[in-house]
Amino acid sequence: MMRRPLALLLSLALALPAPLPVLAYDLPDLGDVAASELSPAAERRIGEQIISQIRWRDAAYLDDPEVEEYVNRLGHRLAAASNNPAQDFDFFVVRDPTLNAFALPGGYIGVHTGLLLAAQTESEFASVLGHEIAHVTQRHIAQIVGKQSQSAMLMVASLLVAVLAARSNSDVSQAAIAAGQAGAIQSQLGYTRAFEREADRVGLETLHGAGLDVRGMPSFFERLQRATRMYENNAPAYLRTHPLTTERIADMENRVTAMPYRQVLDSPDFGYVRAKLRASAGQPADAVRDMEDLLARSPQDEAVAYGLARALLRAGRADEAARQIEALRARAAPSPWLASLAAEISLARRQAPAAIRTLEAAQQQFPAHRSLVYLLAEARIQGGQAEQAATGVRRMIDTRSADPRLWQLLSRANAELGRRTAQHRAQAEVYVLRGSLPAAIEQLEIARRAGDGDFYELSAVDARLRELQQRLLEERRER
């Protein structure tokens, strides 16, 4: 039950006849929403609550800026070509070997690492993202809820939150999830098949509009269908939550045949992200052997060579990793993935100045890659340049104030500088973004007592403290 896909629980929840009590965490107030329709704003609030629990309480959430940045870059490229480019989207990755992806309310789309590794081309992976984007833009979740009631969506959130609790204690959510399970899937199958066909067609148009290979969609689903025969009754999770039929595949193939042929090469990033996931899986020594075997079969594959360097670093063999990455950077095209790994290796060898030089050069060459900003701040903190780290992070916060990684780095830089008021003030923002107002308030109270803030900083602390206290009071009144 701990591994049951979130999308499966979504289907289950919408089939239940009556709401379950809210479990484990508080859920948002949906406001005045008609029983026959879930508004986009209410949908987004539900999604925000669910994703907050996933990011901060689920150990399976992959907190990797590089991987997340790649998936979001590709996802937003597709979203811009969708039939609703104004829709907000947020893509995240779950560390799970099963083949699965799922759309949550409000435009949050999750991808399992197993799906990324199973896709043989970038267009295949993009086809799954396009399909999930279509579920959101076509408002399939809201349509299903509209046939039930607003309470159904609260049930969804309850069940999804229960799944997160189950990862550490399966008894917490077992009873809630079991209720009504027997008839849940079948009762929603009629809606699901219709929605799947629509998501296929809309997703295919999105794939084409984004300049990717539309053949990726039927080819990937054909391979999934063939894999089903080997799985027998234990089909891949994606097929259990996204029922696949020969009619759907035939429909996609017919539509692809009528579309212009386009040959699309995979981006280097697609190879690097898959290599990083492979190198990060299993035991470090096994990962090294696996990457060495792959490199022996494909000695010119730059992504595999990168994966071997990363596996060596993970195994504690930093000197060997350094030789591997230096040889690769000498022959491969410049890449933020290679620069980041070279810097990580330098930090592991206690060569912070070298890491800082590498990252400063890479940031000039690849200014759009936020993962370089995080790592450069980390290198500066480790290299005794906390002031420069704080300055760089504050500059980024001016345009990305809702980024908890930046606030966490700013808190650490201020701690290194001995600025306790600024440290706890920044840490408070981390807790705000994690949805923990009491913890944020506590940090601001510590900041007031720190004794090293000037008049202006203490005034800002007091103003933020009053604001958060008022928000907490209002939230408690709504419950």
Secondary structure, 3 states (H helix, E strand, C coil): CCCCCHHHHHHHHHHCCCCCCCCCCCCCCCCCCCCCCCCHHHHHHHHHHHHHHHHHHCCCECCCHHHHHHHHHHHHHHHHCCCCCCCCCEEEEECCCCCCEEEECCCEEEEEHHHHHHCCCHHHHHHHHHHHHHHHHCCHHHHHHHCCCHHHHHHHHHHHHHHHHHCCCCHHHHHHHHCCHHHHHHHHHHHHHHHHHHHHHHHHHHHHHCCCCCCHHHHHHHHHHHHHHHHCCCCCHHHHHCCCCHHHHHHHHHHHHCCCCCCCCCCHHHHHHHHHHHHCCCCHHHHHHHHHHHHHHCCCCHHHHHHHHHHHHHCCCHHHHHHHHHHHHHHCCCCHHHHHHHHHHHHHCCCHHHHHHHHHHHHHHCCCCHHHHHHHHHHHHHCCCHHHHHHHHHHHHCCCCCCHHHHHHHHHHHHHCCCHHHHHHHHHHHHHHCCCHHHHHHHHHHHHHCCCCCHHHHHHHHHHHHHHHHHHHHHHHHC
